[in-house]
Amino acid sequence: MRRWKQAGYGMTALLLWLTAGTVRGDWPTYEEAGFHHAALIYQRETRRMEEFKPMIARHRRDTGQFEPQGVFDCFLFLDLHVNGIRTENGKTHLKDWQLQLEQWFTPEREVDALHRAVLELKQEFGGKLPQQLTVIFSIPYMHPAVTDFGDVDGDGISESFADPEGVRKVAEWYITTIEEKMQTYPELKLLGFYWMNESVRKDEQTLKIVSEMLKERGLRFIWIPWFRAAGWERWRDFGFDCALMQSNYAFTSYSSGKTSRRNRLDLCADLARSRGLGIEIEFPHRRDAEGIEIIRQTYDAGSRLGFQQVPAAYYLGSEFKEYASPDPAVRQVYDWTCDYIAGKDMRIPAEAVRIDRRDSGEVLAEMVWESARPVHYLDLLLEEPPENPWRGFVVAEGRKTPDAAWEPLMWQARKGANPGNGRFQNITLPVFTDLAALRVRMIPAGGAGAPRLTGVWPDAVTPAVPPGKTEKTEKGKSGASSLADYAYPDNAAGRKLLDGQTSGGWGAYLGWQNAPLGVMFDLGPGGTEWDEVRVHARRELGAAIAYPLRLSLCAFAKPPEKVSGGRGALPEQAVMAGMPKRAMPRNVPDGKVQESMFVFRFDQPLKQRYVALEGDAVTWVFLSEVEFFCHGQRLPTESIHYRITAPLKRRDTSRQP
């Protein structure tokens, strides 16, 4: 939901720009939106005229003067809370709507301050602004549970949002009230209204009533859903004239403690354009190095992907005062914004990277710098069908000085795509060192072809805890947990997955919830051969138990520090299995449960001692047994041991399923 890196692409980054023009649909037009660049203005207790002037006309730092170059041509007034109630999805009433109107139109507040800024700038520019200014006002959510909203037409009956007639009366009162108030501000044109709720589930009838009313009055209806919000692709069906999607990248990136990388911007643009939406430009809450870099990446994406030239809304936080900052880096954000709006090419220059594709399917990418520089993360950008992702090992090597020998840095096993990233995927390596040169080998495994590498991005901005370190909690204790802290633990001997029980009560299973799952098996010394692994899982959708979203297997001659990756060189004789085959599920006698078997097969027997099983759990995933075979014969389990490498579900002492 809403609000809550100098880096460059490789030589082939142009591919992303070229393919952006081949998606279905197209960007929204100015005629549909009625604006080019709309600034979101959140209600504050006071709002000075001086705050709006640099948002209307460009401010020059060297002279301290404004010049007749237009910045924003539209201002969207909204508030997240009124009387302590969320306007996006809360249960608001007449007194709340009246207070919001009063705040917008009180002297020294939003609309009044904007109007006075226009008058002053017109005087400075000889009577004319570089652009016509329009305004949009938000409509608080009409919660269907509000059946006693208040009487808006004086008939003595309180309106109900559960009644279409009540919706019509409130909408007519609200729109008419704003139209009348706007007559006091002749320099501002009322463009339309914005639906505050950022997803649509059961509001189609309400939206149709509001939409038809606005169309009758020649006003626009605007919507800005969050990334992949409910109903985002059906925005036209709801009666909106224009919709713009939030990428939410500014609030879900690594610098915010989340996992989104720069490919989120490519994916958002791809999805939005395919259904005719525009993009919201989002500023992170902080204006530190990480926040500034996210803004720069967003403007880069606009130039690369084509949404710089289409209607856009801008989330700027509660204020936009970068123009007055004494910090040159922060002030630069203001100049970037003016340049972006003016149509200047904002693409970040690509760093030099040599990409070699070999006949074996292996890809080698190499970057060299004049002197050592910090590299926190390294992102490898791929464009590939998510249903058939590249699988293999990624091995990173580096040089501390230009003439030093190559040293192993780390490795990572890549076993599948992130389903949420569509065709714009990335592999992120936590490097955390200073390097004068860097090279990465992408080694296919399991019959995979060559990866579709489209860019290499060394990130020296995003903060994180380097590998091997632990973050501290508020109490100063380590955030790590032991297996004793989790529900559905293994028995004392650690044999649940090797005891021969493929079904039964809950005591036969290990469970994970909404997290990675992982187990490392040690088949014991002696070179035991094996060529097949069977993984037994349970499904019970009525109880939110599903098969793994992704399941993969790697084998090693020596144990890695981590299952999916580790520091140093790739472990010896690393082998990755292909995609598992799933056997036909069988029903457990009660009829509500299914059990199935995922099978990994190799053409030739292997002798690797260590076998890593990994996957992703969406809701619950329960495994009951893992079996090893060679030439169809099940291996005895006495010499096999395992350890859990991904946390199980934390114990819930309130109930057990």
C-alpha positions as CSV (number, residue, x, y, z in Angstrom):
1,M,0.0,0.0,0.0
2,R,0.9,3.6,-0.3
3,R,3.5,5.5,1.8
4,W,4.5,3.4,4.1
5,K,22.1,3.7,-6.1
6,Q,24.9,5.4,-8.6
7,A,24.3,2.3,-10.5
8,G,24.1,1.5,-14.1
9,Y,22.9,-1.1,-16.5
10,G,25.2,-3.1,-18.6
11,M,25.9,-2.8,-22.3
12,T,22.7,-4.6,-23.2
13,A,20.4,-2.4,-21.1
14,L,19.0,-1.0,-24.4
15,L,17.2,-4.3,-24.8
16,L,14.8,-3.3,-21.9
17,W,14.0,0.0,-23.5
18,L,13.4,-1.6,-26.9
19,T,11.1,-4.3,-25.6
20,A,9.0,-1.8,-23.6
21,G,7.4,-0.7,-26.8
22,T,6.1,-4.2,-27.7
23,V,3.7,-4.8,-24.8
24,R,-0.1,-4.7,-25.2
25,G,-2.1,-1.5,-24.7
26,D,-0.6,1.9,-24.4
27,W,0.0,4.8,-22.0
28,P,-2.8,7.1,-21.0
29,T,-3.1,10.4,-22.9
30,Y,-3.3,14.0,-21.7
31,E,-6.9,14.1,-23.0
32,E,-7.8,11.2,-20.7
33,A,-6.1,12.5,-17.6
34,G,-6.5,16.3,-18.2
35,F,-3.1,16.9,-16.7
36,H,0.6,16.2,-17.4
37,H,2.2,16.3,-13.9
38,A,0.0,16.2,-10.8
39,A,1.5,16.8,-7.3
40,L,-0.2,15.1,-4.4
41,I,-0.8,17.6,-1.6
42,Y,-1.5,16.2,1.8
43,Q,-3.3,18.3,4.3
44,R,-1.3,20.2,6.9
45,E,-2.2,22.6,9.7
46,T,-0.7,25.5,7.8
47,R,0.5,25.8,4.2
48,R,2.4,28.9,3.1
49,M,2.1,30.4,-0.3
50,E,5.9,30.2,-0.7
51,E,5.8,26.4,-0.6
52,F,3.7,26.3,-3.8
53,K,5.7,28.8,-5.9
54,P,8.6,26.4,-6.7
55,M,6.1,23.7,-7.6
56,I,4.5,26.0,-10.2
57,A,7.6,27.7,-11.7
58,R,11.2,26.7,-11.7
59,H,13.4,28.3,-9.0
60,R,17.0,29.1,-9.8
61,R,19.4,28.6,-7.0
62,D,22.1,30.9,-8.4
63,T,19.7,33.9,-8.6
64,G,17.0,33.0,-6.1
65,Q,14.5,34.0,-8.7
66,F,11.7,32.1,-10.5
67,E,11.6,31.7,-14.2
68,P,8.6,31.0,-16.5
69,Q,9.3,27.3,-16.9
70,G,6.3,25.3,-15.7
71,V,6.7,22.5,-13.1
72,F,3.4,20.9,-11.9
73,D,0.3,21.7,-13.8
74,C,-2.1,19.9,-11.4
75,F,-2.5,19.7,-7.7
76,L,-4.4,16.8,-6.1
77,F,-5.6,17.5,-2.5
78,L,-6.0,14.6,-0.2
79,D,-5.6,13.6,3.4
80,L,-4.9,10.2,4.9
81,H,-6.9,10.8,8.1
82,V,-9.7,13.1,9.2
83,N,-10.7,13.1,12.9
84,G,-8.4,10.2,13.3
85,I,-10.2,8.0,10.8
86,R,-8.5,6.7,7.6
87,T,-10.1,8.2,4.6
88,E,-8.8,5.4,2.4
89,N,-10.9,2.6,4.0
90,G,-12.3,4.0,7.3
91,K,-15.9,4.6,8.3
92,T,-16.3,8.4,7.9
93,H,-19.4,10.5,8.5
94,L,-20.7,13.9,7.5
95,K,-18.8,15.7,10.2
96,D,-15.6,14.2,9.0
97,W,-16.2,15.2,5.4
98,Q,-17.2,18.7,6.5
99,L,-14.0,19.1,8.5
100,Q,-11.9,18.0,5.5
101,L,-13.6,20.6,3.3
102,E,-13.1,23.3,6.0
103,Q,-9.3,22.5,6.2
104,W,-8.8,22.6,2.4
105,F,-10.5,26.0,2.0
106,T,-9.5,27.8,5.2
107,P,-7.2,30.9,4.6
108,E,-3.5,30.0,5.1
109,R,-4.4,26.4,4.1
110,E,-4.1,24.4,0.9
111,V,-6.3,25.9,-1.8
112,D,-5.9,29.5,-0.5
113,A,-2.1,29.2,-0.4
114,L,-2.0,27.8,-3.9
115,H,-4.2,30.5,-5.3
116,R,-2.2,33.3,-3.7
117,A,1.0,31.7,-5.1
118,V,-0.5,31.8,-8.6
119,L,-1.4,35.5,-8.3
120,E,2.0,36.5,-7.1
121,L,3.8,34.5,-9.9
122,K,1.5,36.0,-12.5
123,Q,2.5,39.4,-11.4
124,E,6.2,38.5,-11.5
125,F,5.8,37.0,-15.0
126,G,3.9,40.0,-16.4
127,G,0.4,38.6,-16.1
128,K,0.7,35.1,-17.4
129,L,1.8,31.6,-16.1
130,P,3.6,29.1,-18.3
131,Q,0.7,26.6,-17.7
132,Q,-2.9,26.4,-16.8
133,L,-3.3,25.1,-13.3
134,T,-6.0,22.5,-12.4
135,V,-7.0,21.0,-9.1
136,I,-8.4,17.6,-8.1
137,F,-10.0,16.7,-4.7
138,S,-10.2,13.3,-3.1
139,I,-13.4,11.5,-2.2
140,P,-13.2,9.6,1.1
141,Y,-14.1,6.0,0.9
142,M,-17.9,5.5,1.0
143,H,-17.9,2.5,3.4
144,P,-21.0,0.4,2.9
145,A,-21.1,-0.3,6.7
146,V,-21.9,3.4,7.2
147,T,-25.7,3.5,7.3
148,D,-26.0,6.7,9.4
149,F,-23.8,9.1,7.5
150,G,-25.8,12.3,8.2
151,D,-28.4,14.3,6.5
152,V,-27.0,16.2,3.5
153,D,-30.2,17.4,1.8
154,G,-32.3,18.6,4.7
155,D,-35.0,16.0,4.5
156,G,-34.4,14.8,8.0
157,I,-33.2,11.4,6.9
158,S,-29.6,10.3,7.5
159,E,-28.0,8.9,4.3
160,S,-26.7,5.4,4.0
161,F,-23.8,4.2,1.9
162,A,-25.5,0.8,1.7
163,D,-28.3,2.5,-0.3
164,P,-27.5,3.6,-3.9
165,E,-29.7,6.7,-3.3
166,G,-27.7,7.6,-0.2
167,V,-24.5,7.3,-2.2
168,R,-26.0,9.6,-4.9
169,K,-27.1,12.2,-2.4
170,V,-23.7,12.4,-0.6
171,A,-21.8,12.5,-3.9
172,E,-24.0,15.3,-5.3
173,W,-23.7,17.3,-2.1
174,Y,-19.9,16.9,-1.9
175,I,-19.2,17.7,-5.6
176,T,-21.6,20.7,-5.6
177,T,-20.1,22.1,-2.4
178,I,-16.6,22.0,-3.9
179,E,-17.8,23.5,-7.2
180,E,-19.3,26.4,-5.3
181,K,-16.2,26.9,-3.1
182,M,-13.9,26.9,-6.2
183,Q,-15.7,29.9,-7.6
184,T,-13.7,32.0,-5.0
185,Y,-10.5,31.0,-6.8
186,P,-10.7,32.0,-10.4
187,E,-7.1,31.2,-11.2
188,L,-7.6,27.5,-10.5
189,K,-9.7,25.2,-12.6
190,L,-11.5,22.3,-11.0
191,L,-10.5,19.2,-13.1
192,G,-12.1,16.4,-11.2
193,F,-12.1,14.0,-8.3
194,Y,-9.9,11.2,-7.0
195,W,-11.1,8.0,-5.5
196,M,-9.2,7.6,-2.2
197,N,-9.5,3.8,-1.8
198,E,-6.5,2.3,-3.6
199,S,-8.1,-1.1,-4.4
200,V,-11.6,-2.0,-5.6
201,R,-13.3,-5.2,-4.4
202,K,-17.1,-4.6,-3.9
203,D,-17.6,-1.0,-4.8
204,E,-18.6,-1.2,-8.4
205,Q,-22.1,0.1,-7.9
206,T,-20.9,3.1,-5.9
207,L,-18.2,3.9,-8.4
208,K,-20.7,3.8,-11.3
209,I,-22.9,6.3,-9.5
210,V,-20.1,8.7,-8.8
211,S,-18.6,8.3,-12.3
212,E,-21.8,9.0,-14.1
213,M,-22.4,12.1,-11.9
214,L,-18.9,13.5,-12.7
215,K,-19.3,12.8,-16.4
216,E,-22.5,14.8,-16.5
217,R,-20.7,17.8,-15.0
218,G,-17.7,17.5,-17.3
219,L,-15.3,16.4,-14.5
220,R,-12.6,13.7,-14.5
221,F,-12.5,10.7,-12.2
222,I,-9.0,9.6,-11.3
223,W,-7.6,6.5,-9.5
224,I,-4.1,5.6,-8.2
225,P,-4.1,1.9,-7.1
226,W,-1.1,0.5,-5.3
227,F,1.0,-2.1,-7.0
228,R,-1.2,-4.8,-8.4
229,A,-4.1,-3.7,-6.1
230,A,-7.4,-5.6,-6.4
231,G,-9.1,-4.5,-9.6
232,W,-6.1,-2.5,-11.0
233,E,-6.5,-4.1,-14.5
234,R,-10.2,-3.4,-14.6
235,W,-10.0,0.4,-13.9
236,R,-12.0,1.3,-17.0
237,D,-14.9,-1.0,-15.9
238,F,-15.2,1.1,-12.8
239,G,-15.8,4.3,-14.7
240,F,-12.4,6.0,-14.1
241,D,-11.2,8.3,-16.8
242,C,-7.5,7.7,-15.9
243,A,-5.6,5.4,-13.6
244,L,-1.9,5.5,-12.6
245,M,-0.2,2.6,-10.8
246,Q,2.1,2.9,-7.8
247,S,5.3,0.9,-8.1
248,N,5.7,1.1,-4.3
249,Y,9.4,0.6,-5.0
250,A,10.3,3.6,-2.8
251,F,8.8,1.8,0.2
252,T,9.6,-1.8,-0.6
253,S,13.2,-1.5,-1.6
254,Y,16.3,-2.9,0.2
255,S,16.9,0.5,1.6
256,S,13.5,0.3,3.3
257,G,14.3,-3.1,4.7
258,K,12.3,-4.9,2.1
259,T,13.3,-7.0,-1.0
260,S,12.3,-5.0,-4.1
261,R,15.2,-4.1,-6.5
262,R,15.3,-1.8,-9.5
263,N,13.6,-4.3,-11.8
264,R,10.3,-3.4,-9.9
265,L,10.2,-0.2,-11.9
266,D,10.5,-2.2,-15.2
267,L,7.8,-4.6,-14.1
268,C,5.4,-1.9,-13.0
269,A,5.8,0.0,-16.3
270,D,5.3,-3.2,-18.2
271,L,2.1,-4.1,-16.3
272,A,0.7,-0.5,-16.4
273,R,1.2,0.1,-20.1
274,S,-0.3,-3.3,-20.9
275,R,-3.6,-2.1,-19.4
276,G,-3.4,1.6,-20.2
277,L,-2.4,3.0,-16.8
278,G,0.2,5.6,-16.1
279,I,2.8,5.5,-13.3
280,E,3.0,7.4,-10.0
281,I,6.4,8.9,-9.2
282,E,7.2,8.1,-5.6
283,F,9.7,9.9,-3.3
284,P,10.9,7.8,-0.3
285,H,10.4,9.4,3.1
286,R,14.1,10.0,3.6
287,R,16.3,12.3,1.5
288,D,19.5,10.5,2.4
289,A,21.8,8.8,-0.1
290,E,19.6,5.8,-0.5
291,G,16.4,7.9,-0.9
292,I,18.0,10.2,-3.4
293,E,19.3,7.3,-5.4
294,I,15.8,5.7,-5.6
295,I,14.4,9.0,-7.0
296,R,17.2,9.0,-9.6
297,Q,16.4,5.4,-10.6
298,T,12.7,6.3,-10.9
299,Y,13.5,9.2,-13.3
300,D,15.9,6.9,-15.2
301,A,13.1,4.4,-15.6
302,G,10.7,7.1,-16.9
303,S,13.2,8.0,-19.7
304,R,14.1,4.4,-20.5
305,L,10.6,3.0,-20.5
306,G,8.6,5.8,-22.0
307,F,6.4,7.0,-19.1
308,Q,8.2,10.3,-18.8
309,Q,6.0,11.7,-21.6
310,V,2.6,10.6,-20.2
311,P,0.4,11.9,-17.4
312,A,1.9,11.2,-14.0
313,A,1.2,11.8,-10.3
314,Y,3.9,12.5,-7.8
315,Y,4.0,11.4,-4.2
316,L,6.4,13.9,-2.6
317,G,5.7,13.3,1.1
318,S,4.0,16.0,3.2
319,E,6.1,18.8,1.6
320,F,8.4,19.5,-1.3
321,K,11.2,21.8,0.0
322,E,14.2,20.4,-1.8
323,Y,14.6,23.7,-3.6
324,A,15.6,25.4,-0.4
325,S,18.0,22.8,0.9
326,P,21.5,23.9,1.7
327,D,22.7,20.3,0.9
328,P,23.6,20.2,-2.9
329,A,22.6,16.5,-3.1
330,V,19.1,17.3,-1.8
331,R,18.8,20.4,-3.9
332,Q,19.7,18.3,-6.9
333,V,16.4,16.4,-6.4
334,Y,14.5,19.5,-7.2
335,D,16.5,20.2,-10.3
336,W,16.1,16.6,-11.5
337,T,12.3,16.9,-11.0
338,C,12.2,20.1,-13.1
339,D,14.4,18.5,-15.8
340,Y,12.3,15.4,-15.8
341,I,9.0,17.3,-16.2
342,A,10.6,19.4,-18.9
343,G,11.4,16.2,-20.9
344,K,15.2,16.0,-20.4
345,D,16.7,12.6,-20.9
346,M,17.3,11.3,-17.3
347,R,18.8,7.9,-18.1
348,I,21.7,7.0,-15.9
349,P,24.9,6.4,-18.1
350,A,25.6,2.7,-18.3
351,E,28.8,1.4,-16.7
352,A,31.2,-0.4,-19.0
353,V,30.6,-4.2,-18.7
354,R,31.9,-6.9,-21.0
355,I,29.4,-9.8,-21.5
356,D,30.7,-12.9,-23.2
357,R,28.3,-15.7,-24.1
358,R,29.9,-19.1,-24.6
359,D,28.8,-22.1,-26.7
360,S,28.4,-24.1,-23.4
361,G,25.6,-21.8,-22.4
362,E,27.8,-20.1,-19.7
363,V,27.8,-16.3,-19.5
364,L,30.7,-14.3,-18.2
365,A,30.2,-10.6,-17.2
366,E,33.3,-8.5,-16.2
367,M,33.6,-4.9,-15.0
368,V,36.9,-3.0,-14.4
369,W,37.4,0.3,-12.7
370,E,40.4,2.6,-12.4
371,S,40.6,2.2,-8.6
372,A,38.9,0.2,-5.9
373,R,35.3,1.1,-5.1
374,P,32.8,-0.2,-2.6
375,V,30.2,-2.8,-3.9
376,H,27.5,-3.8,-1.4
377,Y,25.2,-5.7,-3.7
378,L,25.5,-6.8,-7.3
379,D,22.3,-7.2,-9.3
380,L,22.2,-9.3,-12.4
381,L,19.1,-8.3,-14.4
382,L,17.4,-10.9,-16.6
383,E,14.5,-10.8,-19.0
384,E,12.9,-14.3,-19.2
385,P,9.6,-16.1,-19.1
386,P,8.8,-16.6,-15.5
387,E,7.4,-20.1,-16.2
388,N,10.8,-21.2,-17.6
389,P,13.5,-19.4,-15.6
390,W,17.2,-19.9,-16.0
391,R,18.6,-22.4,-13.4
392,G,22.3,-22.6,-12.4
393,F,25.1,-21.4,-10.3
394,V,26.4,-17.8,-10.1
395,V,30.0,-17.4,-9.1
396,A,31.6,-14.0,-8.3
397,E,35.3,-13.2,-8.3
398,G,37.1,-9.9,-7.6
399,R,40.3,-8.0,-7.7
400,K,41.2,-5.6,-4.9
401,T,43.6,-3.7,-7.2
402,P,43.8,-3.6,-11.0
403,D,46.8,-5.9,-11.2
404,A,45.9,-8.3,-8.4
405,A,44.9,-11.9,-9.0
406,W,41.3,-12.9,-9.2
407,E,39.9,-14.1,-5.8
408,P,36.7,-16.0,-5.2
409,L,34.0,-13.8,-3.5
410,M,30.9,-15.8,-3.3
411,W,28.5,-18.2,-5.1
412,Q,24.7,-18.6,-5.3
413,A,22.4,-21.3,-6.6
414,R,19.6,-19.9,-8.7
415,K,16.7,-22.4,-8.9
416,G,13.7,-20.5,-10.0
417,A,12.0,-17.1,-10.7
418,N,10.3,-14.7,-8.3
419,P,6.7,-15.1,-9.5
420,G,5.9,-11.5,-8.5
421,N,8.5,-10.1,-10.9
422,G,7.1,-11.3,-14.2
423,R,9.5,-11.3,-17.0
424,F,11.9,-8.8,-15.3
425,Q,13.9,-10.9,-12.9
426,N,17.1,-10.3,-11.0
427,I,19.7,-12.2,-9.1
428,T,21.2,-10.2,-6.1
429,L,24.6,-11.1,-4.8
430,P,25.6,-9.6,-1.4
431,V,29.3,-8.8,-2.1
432,F,30.2,-6.2,0.6
433,T,33.8,-5.4,-0.3
434,D,35.9,-2.8,-2.2
435,L,36.9,-3.9,-5.6
436,A,38.9,-2.7,-8.6
437,A,37.5,-5.4,-10.9
438,L,34.6,-7.8,-10.7
439,R,33.5,-10.8,-12.8
440,V,30.6,-13.1,-12.6
441,R,30.2,-16.6,-14.2
442,M,26.7,-17.8,-14.8
443,I,26.9,-21.6,-15.1
444,P,23.8,-23.5,-16.4
445,A,22.6,-26.5,-14.5
446,G,19.9,-29.2,-15.0
447,G,19.7,-28.8,-18.7
448,A,19.1,-25.0,-18.6
449,G,20.2,-22.9,-21.5
450,A,22.1,-19.6,-21.4
451,P,20.7,-16.9,-19.2
452,R,19.1,-13.9,-20.8
453,L,21.3,-11.4,-19.0
454,T,20.3,-7.8,-19.8
455,G,22.3,-5.8,-17.3
456,V,24.7,-5.7,-14.4
457,W,24.2,-3.2,-11.6
458,P,26.8,-2.8,-8.8
459,D,25.1,-1.1,-5.9
460,A,27.2,0.8,-3.4
461,V,24.3,2.7,-1.8
462,T,21.8,0.3,-0.3
463,P,22.6,-0.4,3.3
464,A,22.3,-3.9,4.7
465,V,23.8,-6.2,7.3
466,P,26.8,-7.9,5.6
467,P,26.8,-11.7,5.6
468,G,27.9,-13.2,8.9
469,K,26.6,-10.3,10.9
470,T,23.4,-10.2,13.0
471,E,21.1,-7.3,13.6
472,K,20.2,-6.4,17.2
473,T,16.7,-6.2,18.5
474,E,15.4,-3.3,20.5
475,K,16.4,-5.1,23.7
476,G,19.9,-5.6,22.3
477,K,19.6,-9.3,21.8
478,S,20.3,-11.1,18.6
479,G,17.4,-11.6,16.3
480,A,18.4,-15.2,15.6
481,S,16.2,-18.1,16.9
482,S,16.9,-21.7,17.6
483,L,14.8,-24.6,16.3
484,A,13.3,-24.9,19.8
485,D,11.4,-21.7,19.2
486,Y,9.4,-23.2,16.4
487,A,6.2,-25.2,16.1
488,Y,6.1,-28.7,14.5
489,P,9.7,-29.4,15.6
490,D,11.5,-32.5,14.6
491,N,11.8,-35.2,17.2
492,A,14.9,-35.4,19.4
493,A,16.7,-37.7,16.9
494,G,15.8,-35.6,13.9
495,R,14.2,-38.4,12.0
496,K,10.7,-37.2,11.0
497,L,11.7,-36.9,7.3
498,L,13.4,-40.3,7.3
499,D,11.1,-42.5,9.5
500,G,9.2,-44.1,6.6
501,Q,5.9,-42.3,7.4
502,T,4.5,-40.5,4.4
503,S,1.2,-39.6,6.0
504,G,-0.6,-39.7,9.3
505,G,-1.2,-37.2,12.1
506,W,0.5,-33.9,12.5
507,G,3.4,-35.6,14.3
508,A,4.6,-37.0,10.9
509,Y,5.2,-33.6,9.4
510,L,7.6,-30.6,9.4
511,G,5.9,-27.3,8.6
512,W,6.8,-23.9,7.3
513,Q,4.6,-20.9,6.8
514,N,5.0,-17.9,4.4
515,A,8.7,-18.3,4.3
516,P,11.5,-20.2,2.5
517,L,11.9,-23.8,3.4
518,G,15.2,-25.6,3.6
519,V,16.7,-28.9,4.7
520,M,20.4,-30.1,4.2
521,F,20.9,-33.9,4.1
522,D,24.2,-35.7,4.9
523,L,24.2,-39.1,3.2
524,G,27.2,-40.1,5.2
525,P,30.8,-41.1,4.2
526,G,31.6,-43.9,1.8
527,G,30.4,-42.6,-1.5
528,T,26.8,-43.7,-1.5
529,E,25.3,-43.6,-5.0
530,W,21.9,-42.2,-5.6
531,D,19.9,-41.0,-8.7
532,E,16.4,-40.1,-7.4
533,V,14.9,-38.1,-4.5
534,R,11.3,-38.2,-3.6
535,V,9.7,-35.5,-1.5
536,H,6.3,-36.2,0.1
537,A,4.0,-33.2,0.8
538,R,0.5,-32.5,2.1
539,R,-2.2,-30.3,0.7
540,E,-5.4,-29.1,2.5
541,L,-6.6,-25.9,1.0
542,G,-9.4,-25.5,3.4
543,A,-6.8,-25.2,6.1
544,A,-4.4,-23.0,4.1
545,I,-2.0,-25.8,3.5
546,A,-0.6,-25.9,-0.1
547,Y,2.2,-27.6,-1.9
548,P,5.5,-25.7,-2.2
549,L,5.4,-22.7,-4.6
550,R,8.9,-23.7,-5.7
551,L,11.0,-26.8,-4.8
552,S,14.5,-27.4,-5.9
553,L,17.5,-29.6,-5.1
554,C,21.3,-29.2,-5.2
555,A,24.0,-31.7,-4.3
556,F,27.6,-31.0,-3.2
557,A,30.7,-33.0,-2.4
558,K,31.5,-30.7,0.5
559,P,28.9,-28.9,2.6
560,P,28.3,-25.2,1.7
561,E,28.1,-22.6,4.4
562,K,24.6,-21.8,3.2
563,V,22.2,-23.8,1.2
564,S,21.5,-21.3,-1.6
565,G,24.9,-19.5,-1.4
566,G,28.0,-18.8,0.5
567,R,31.2,-16.8,0.7
568,G,34.3,-18.0,-1.1
569,A,34.4,-20.5,-4.0
570,L,31.6,-22.7,-5.2
571,P,31.7,-26.1,-3.3
572,E,33.3,-29.0,-5.1
573,Q,31.2,-31.1,-7.6
574,A,28.1,-28.9,-7.2
575,V,25.1,-30.4,-9.1
576,M,21.6,-29.0,-9.5
577,A,18.6,-31.1,-10.3
578,G,16.1,-30.2,-13.0
579,M,12.5,-29.3,-12.2
580,P,10.8,-32.1,-10.1
581,K,8.1,-34.2,-11.5
582,R,4.9,-34.4,-9.4
583,A,3.1,-37.6,-9.0
584,M,-0.6,-37.8,-9.1
585,P,-1.9,-36.8,-5.7
586,R,-3.8,-39.3,-3.6
587,N,-6.7,-38.6,-1.3
588,V,-6.4,-39.4,2.4
589,P,-9.4,-41.3,3.6
590,D,-11.2,-38.3,5.1
591,G,-11.5,-36.8,1.6
592,K,-10.3,-33.3,2.6
593,V,-6.6,-33.9,2.3
594,Q,-4.3,-34.7,-0.6
595,E,-0.8,-36.0,-0.5
596,S,1.6,-35.9,-3.4
597,M,5.2,-36.7,-4.2
598,F,7.8,-34.5,-5.9
599,V,10.4,-36.6,-7.7
600,F,13.9,-35.4,-8.8
601,R,15.7,-37.8,-11.2
602,F,19.3,-37.8,-12.5
603,D,20.4,-39.6,-15.7
604,Q,23.5,-41.0,-13.9
605,P,24.0,-42.0,-10.3
606,L,25.7,-39.3,-8.1
607,K,28.0,-39.7,-5.2
608,Q,27.7,-36.2,-3.7
609,R,27.4,-36.6,0.0
610,Y,25.4,-33.4,0.8
611,V,21.9,-32.7,-0.7
612,A,20.2,-29.4,-0.2
613,L,16.4,-29.2,-0.5
614,E,14.9,-25.7,-0.9
615,G,11.6,-24.1,-1.7
616,D,9.0,-21.4,-0.9
617,A,6.0,-21.7,1.4
618,V,2.9,-19.7,0.6
619,T,0.5,-20.2,3.5
620,W,1.5,-23.5,5.1
621,V,3.8,-26.2,3.6
622,F,4.1,-29.6,5.3
623,L,6.6,-32.3,4.4
624,S,6.3,-35.8,5.7
625,E,9.2,-37.7,4.2
626,V,12.2,-37.5,1.9
627,E,13.4,-40.7,0.3
628,F,16.7,-41.4,-1.7
629,F,16.8,-44.1,-4.4
630,C,19.4,-45.7,-6.7
631,H,18.3,-47.8,-9.7
632,G,14.8,-48.0,-8.1
633,Q,15.9,-49.2,-4.7
634,R,15.3,-47.1,-1.6
635,L,18.4,-46.3,0.3
636,P,18.5,-47.3,4.0
637,T,18.2,-44.3,6.2
638,E,20.3,-45.3,9.2
639,S,23.4,-43.4,7.9
640,I,21.5,-40.3,6.6
641,H,21.1,-37.2,8.8
642,Y,19.8,-33.7,8.2
643,R,19.5,-30.3,9.6
644,I,16.9,-27.6,9.1
645,T,18.3,-24.6,7.1
646,A,15.2,-22.4,7.0
647,P,13.2,-21.6,10.1
648,L,10.0,-23.5,10.8
649,K,6.8,-21.8,11.8
650,R,7.1,-20.1,15.2
651,R,5.2,-21.9,18.0
652,D,1.6,-20.6,18.4
653,T,0.7,-21.6,21.9
654,S,-2.9,-20.4,21.5
655,R,-3.9,-23.3,19.2
656,Q,-2.7,-26.2,17.0
657,P,-4.4,-27.2,13.7
